[in-house]
Amino acid sequence: MTLYARGIADAILEGRANAVNEVVKAVSAEGSDEFVEVDEAAA
C-alpha cells in the first residue's frame, strides 16, 4: 500500500513539474515576439 501511494505522489509531483516547465516555455516564447505584423487594409 505504501509503495502504491508513493507511486501516485511521485506521478503527481512529476506532472506538476512538467506543467510549470510548459508555462515557463510559453512565457519565454511570448517575450521573443517583439514585432507584430499588422494588415492596415483590414484595420
C-alpha positions as YAML, in Angstrom:
chain: A
units: angstrom
residues:
- id: 1
  name: MET
  ca: [0.00, 0.00, 0.00]
- id: 2
  name: THR
  ca: [2.82, 2.42, 0.83]
- id: 3
  name: LEU
  ca: [4.53, 1.71, -2.47]
- id: 4
  name: TYR
  ca: [1.27, 2.39, -4.31]
- id: 5
  name: ALA
  ca: [0.77, 5.74, -2.53]
- id: 6
  name: ARG
  ca: [4.39, 6.73, -3.16]
- id: 7
  name: GLY
  ca: [3.98, 5.98, -6.87]
- id: 8
  name: ILE
  ca: [0.89, 8.16, -7.07]
- id: 9
  name: ALA
  ca: [2.60, 11.00, -5.20]
- id: 10
  name: ASP
  ca: [5.63, 10.81, -7.50]
- id: 11
  name: ALA
  ca: [3.39, 10.93, -10.57]
- id: 12
  name: ILE
  ca: [1.54, 13.98, -9.24]
- id: 13
  name: LEU
  ca: [4.78, 15.82, -8.46]
- id: 14
  name: GLU
  ca: [6.23, 14.99, -11.87]
- id: 15
  name: GLY
  ca: [3.06, 16.21, -13.57]
- id: 16
  name: ARG
  ca: [3.20, 19.49, -11.67]
- id: 17
  name: ALA
  ca: [6.86, 19.97, -12.58]
- id: 18
  name: ASN
  ca: [6.08, 19.36, -16.26]
- id: 19
  name: ALA
  ca: [3.19, 21.84, -16.15]
- id: 20
  name: VAL
  ca: [5.42, 24.53, -14.64]
- id: 21
  name: ASN
  ca: [8.08, 23.91, -17.30]
- id: 22
  name: GLU
  ca: [5.48, 24.27, -20.06]
- id: 23
  name: VAL
  ca: [4.27, 27.58, -18.63]
- id: 24
  name: VAL
  ca: [7.84, 28.88, -18.42]
- id: 25
  name: LYS
  ca: [8.47, 27.89, -22.03]
- id: 26
  name: ALA
  ca: [5.26, 29.57, -23.18]
- id: 27
  name: VAL
  ca: [6.07, 32.80, -21.36]
- id: 28
  name: SER
  ca: [9.62, 32.90, -22.68]
- id: 29
  name: ALA
  ca: [8.34, 32.27, -26.22]
- id: 30
  name: GLU
  ca: [5.93, 35.20, -25.93]
- id: 31
  name: GLY
  ca: [8.74, 37.52, -24.89]
- id: 32
  name: SER
  ca: [10.69, 36.75, -28.07]
- id: 33
  name: ASP
  ca: [7.99, 38.28, -30.31]
- id: 34
  name: GLU
  ca: [8.86, 41.96, -30.26]
- id: 35
  name: PHE
  ca: [7.21, 42.91, -33.54]
- id: 36
  name: VAL
  ca: [3.65, 42.23, -34.62]
- id: 37
  name: GLU
  ca: [2.68, 42.39, -38.26]
- id: 38
  name: VAL
  ca: [-0.49, 44.42, -38.85]
- id: 39
  name: ASP
  ca: [-2.51, 44.43, -42.06]
- id: 40
  name: GLU
  ca: [-3.52, 48.09, -42.46]
- id: 41
  name: ALA
  ca: [-6.18, 47.27, -45.06]
- id: 42
  name: ALA
  ca: [-8.09, 45.20, -42.52]
- id: 43
  name: ALA
  ca: [-7.99, 47.95, -39.88]
...
